[in-house]
Amino acid sequence: MPHTKSHTTLQVSASGALGPLTPEEALLFEKLDLGRLPRHVAVIMDGNGRWAQQRHLPRVAGHRSGTKTARSTIETCARLKIEALTLYAFSVENWRRPKAEIDFLMQLLREYLRKEMPLLQKNNIRMRFLGRTDELPKGVQDDVRDAMERTAENKGMVLCVALNYGGRAEIVDAINGILSEQNGNAGRFAITEETLAQHMYTSGLPDPDLLIRTSGEMRVSNFLLWQIAYAEIFVTETLWPEFSRARLLEALVEYQKRERRYGGIREGQTDTAAAARVVGE
């Protein structure tokens, strides 16, 4: 069958793009339908501190190890042709952490941007930063601006790094942006969902289809509150430094098992059948 042949060719091509696969990765990859991958994946990278604590290491060791996981996740998503990937790197609440840890995280980010630029360029990745970046240290602001400028012409996956980010803060900033544009205009105006979406940090990107949270915590932690309204949520007990490529493929396989109805019902399903199904669940 032509469809089967095309699908097989697509699978083999993508498999080759990922490079050598372990037996576990190959098994998971075979379960994927590459025509139904999420357009946008968002990740709450949690568990660096616990990973370090379990090994009697300082917390910063967990953060450094987590950058290796970030690299693997970024490269895998880019090679699978996922449209956008958003990583939650530093929240507005993280300023409450000890100064030494904050300083290390900022330095680690700057180091990562410089070190990984060849990888980003090789994979045709375009960078965006979500959050109140104007409140970051000047050196970090400079590196953030440089990374965006150097990757601005890339046409592949958009890598969004949520930095000094808060979901509530984003909504406040979006509303203030609208009010600023309307300042001085006569007459009344209405804020619609479309208007607000155009002023969010993620303007122009599809909303996340899949939200991954590592370390087993069952909360969204003020992350992309507006955008994840209909995202499928995948929570794993795996700590972020141990979130391997196999675990990412596992999350994608699980995503494809979900039935996404966006508040509706399946085509052809009666109201009675839908109600019975809800009761049964």
Protein Blocks (a to p, Z undefined) as FASTA:
>chain_A
ZZlmmmmmmmmmmmmmnopadfklmmmmmmpcfklccfbdcdddehjlmmmmmnopafkl
mmmmmmmmmmmmmmmmmmnopabdcddfbcfklmmpcfklmmmmmmmmmmmmmmmmmmmm
mnopacddedjfklpcfklmmmmmmmmmmmmmpcbdcddddehiafklmmmmmmmmmmmm
mgopacjddddfklmmmmgmkgoiacdfbdcdehhiacekhpaklmmmmaccdddfbdfk
lmcfklmmmmmmmmmmpcceehpacehiafklmmmmmmmZZ
